[in-house]
Amino acid sequence: MNRYHVHTERMPIRWGDMDAQRHVNNTVYFRYMEQARISFFDRYEVGGGGGQLPPDHSPVVITASCIYLRALAYPGDVEIKLMLADPGRTSVMTYYEMRPSYDPEVVYAEGEVKMVWISKTLNKAVALPAIIRSLAESGVPV
């Protein structure tokens, strides 16, 4: 399976992201992935009724997972690399690598999310947006 790097997001690790063990709480990694994905969609106007889609077309998450390799901690930034895999008719897999600014050569977490595009009016899957298909098929191989 091919993976194509399509977006990189950098954001601060906030003090409030940590839990009682003083590392980033496991649920926050999903927020990091979500923010990278939303920024990517915003860039191409393909999220929830963006300019390149009919107003009722929207991506939805149908599976999400994260492998925690090392614990992220405050202070610092986290860089999230977003990759797309070979697309299906209505869905695409997205993959993520998370690295902290204080150790940028090491992947601290890996995630994956399967997205399906739907029509909210029809409540059923619709064809993947052309821009997502194009990027998934011709991005920069990782």
N, C-alpha and C positions, 0 to 999 in steps of 0.2 A: 504494500500500500504506500502510495506517495503522500508526503506531507509537504505543504508549501507555506513558508513563512510569509504572512500578509500584514502583520501589525505588531508593534511593540509599544507597550504602555509602561510608564514609570510613575509610581505614586509613593507617597510617604507611608512608612509604617507608623501608625499612630500609637501613642501610649495606650489608649483605650482598646486597641486591637488585642492586647495581651490578656492572658488569663492568670489565675492565681499562681501558676508555675513560672510566670514571667516570660512566656513565649507566646507568639501569636496563636490565638485560639483556632482550633481546626475549622470552625465555620467561616472564619474570615477569609481563608484561602478561596472559598467559593465566591465571596464578594470581590476579591481581587480578579478572579477569572471573569466574573460578570461585568465588572467595570471595563476591562480590556475589550470584551466582546461588544459592549454597548458603544464604546468609543469607536471601534472598528465599524459597526453598523452605522453610526452617525456620520462617519467620514464618507460612506458610500450611500447614505440616505436609504437604507434598507431595513431599518428596525421599525416596529410598530407603526405602519402608515407613513413611512418616509416617502420622499419625493419620487423614488423609482418604483414604488409599488402602489397598487390600489389601496385606498385608505383602510380597508378591512383586512388586508393581508399582514400577517405578523409571524415572526419566528417564535416557537415555543421550545422549551427544554423538555426532552423526554427521558434522557438519562444524564447523570453527572457523577463523576468520581474524581478522587484525588488520592495520590500516593504521597505521603509525607516522608521525605528522605532525611531532612534535617529540620530543626526548629528555627523558624524566623523569629527575630526579636527586635524590639525597639532599643535604640534609635536607628534610623537608616531609611533607605528607600528600597522598594522591591521593583524589579523589572519583570514584566510578564510578557513573554513572547507567545503570540497567537499564531497557530498554524491551521490550515484547512487540509482535509484529506480529499481523496477522490469523491466527487459528489454522487448522490443518488438522484432519483427523479424529483423527490420532494424534501430530501434531507441531506445534511452534511455533518460530518464529524469535525469537531474543533478540538485542537490539542494545545496544551499550555505548558510552558516551562517558567518557573519562578526562581529568580536569583536575587539575593540581597546586594545592595551597593557595597557592603563591607566584605563581601566574598563573591565577586562577580563571575568567577571562573567555575563556580560550583552550582549545580541545580539543586535547590532545596525542596522543591515539590514539582510534581507533574500531574496534570489534570486532563480530563477529557469530558466533552459535553456533546451529546447528539442533539442537533437542532432540526426541527421539522417546520416548514412553512405551512400556515393554515389560513383559511378564510374564516374570519370570525362570524360572518353572516351565515355561511353554509355549514360551519362547524366541521370542516373536513380539510384534509391536506390538499395543497395546491403545488404547482410546479415551483421549483427552486428559482429565485430571482436570477436573471441572466448575469448580472454583475457578480453574484456569489459563485455561480457556476464557472464563469470566466476566470475569476481569481483562483478558484480551487483547481482549475485545470492548467493554469499557466503562471502560477505564483513562483516564487523563488524556492526551489527544492531545498529541504533541510536534510 
